[in-house]
């Protein structure tokens, strides 16, 4: 079964700017979604040195900035639909 790779930045800046909430959000997703995910955490995705705002995630190699709990859920559900 193909899985969606989700990496959440939990470096200091991302963590305090919402990365902790993203971690909690993804871990509380229903099992029928979680079974299609490979979730990992990174101390830094190397994105914080620019105009984009943290927190950052990486989904199947694509980096996304300024992610909220709601946008994380939307992104993950859309990616899971693409692999089912």
Buried (B, 14 or more C-beta within 10 A) or exposed (E): EEBBBBBBBBBEBBBEBBBBBBBEBBEEBEEEBBEBBEBEBBEEBEBBEEEEBBBBBBBEEEBBBEBEBEEBBEBBBEBBEEEE
